[in-house]
Amino acid sequence: MSQKNARPLSPHITVYRPQITSVMSILHRITGCGLALSLVFFVWFIIALAMGESSYNLFIYCSTTLLGKLVVFMIVFALFYHMFNGIRHLVWDTGYGYNIQNVKKSGIIVAILAVVATIITSVMIAV
């Protein structure tokens, strides 16, 4: 095999260790796409409300199954994570928090806030 074919073409995801900055960036993109997809769920809810009691009852039944609860939980997490990380980005837009220690701290704070807010909201919804 020639030397040209043996070397990698470019750095790949397997070359680097995951860092808080890269994980947060990827998760921000994933939650953004998830929120866009969750609009289907929201539109279904609005249509079910407009179509009457039987449609609404079907929506409630589907959203209270184990899969439905998991979907709602993921939507709530995506909403909180994307919101808190968006606030973090707004702070960066003002020119603050760019050194690596603050970036790591703010990333951990965003993750903790998103998890705590999701759990609190899920407990409140379940009651």
N, C-alpha and C positions, 0 to 999 in steps of 0.2 A: 504494500500500500504506500502510495506516495506521501511525503510529508505534508503536502498541501491538504490532502483529504483527512489526515489523522488529527489535525488540530481543530478545535471548535471554531465555528464561524463568529460567534459573539458570546459574551457572558450569558449564562442561562440561569434560570431561577434555582437550579440545583447547586450552583456555585456559591451563592451567598446565603448567609444565615439570615433568617427573618429578623428584622429590626422593628421596633415599635413604630417608627415613622412609616415604613413600607406597609406594615400590617394595617395601620390606621388609614392610610391612603386607599389601599385596596378595599377595606371594609366600608369606607365612605362611598366609594363608587358602587359597591354591591348593594348597600342600603339605598342609595339613590335609585338604582334600577329596580330594586324591590318595591320601593314606594311608588314608582311609576306603574309597576304591575299591579300593585294593591288597589289602584284606582278601579280596576275591574270589580273587585270585591265591594268597594264603596258604591259604584254605579248599580251593582246588583241590589245592594241595600236600598238605595233610593227608588229603584224600579219596584222592588217588593213593597215598599211603603205605598207607592202610588197605585199599585194594582189591587190592593185590598188585603183583607185579613188572611186568606188562605195562602197567598204568596208570601206575606210577611212571616207567617208561621213556618213555612218551608225554609225561609232564610234563617230564622231563629233555630230551627231544628238542625240545619246543616252547620251553622256556626257554633253550635254547642256540642257537636260530636268531638271526639278526641282530635281528629284531624283539623276540624274547624277551630278548636281552641288553640292548637299549635300554630295555625295560620294567623289567628288574631294576635297571639303572643309575639310571633315574628314581626308582624306589621308594627306593633307597638314598640318593640325593640328598635326596629329600623327607624321609626319616627323619632324616638328620643336620641338615638345615636347620631343620626344625620343632623338633628337640630343642635345638639351640643357641639358636635364637631364643626358645624357651620358657624356657631358662635366663636369657636376657637379660631377659625379662619378669618372671621371679621376682626378679631383682636390682632391677628397677624397683619391684616390690611392697614392697621394703624401704625405698624412698625414695631410693635412690642412682641416679645416672646420668641425671638428667632434663634437665640443661642441653644445649643443642643440639650442642655440640662432643662431649660424651660419647655422645649418641645417634648421631651420625654415625660416630664411631670404633667404637662397639660394633656398629653395623650392618655396617661394612666387615669387622670381625673375624669376625662371624657368617658372612658370605658366604665369606670366605677359609677359615675352619675347615670349613664345609660342603663346599666344593669339594675341599680337601685330604683330608678324611676319606673322601669319596666315591671319590676317585682311589685312595687307599691301599687301601680296602676292595675296590674293583673289581680292582686288581692282585692282591690276595691271593686273591680268588675265582677269578681266571683261572689261577692257578698250580696 
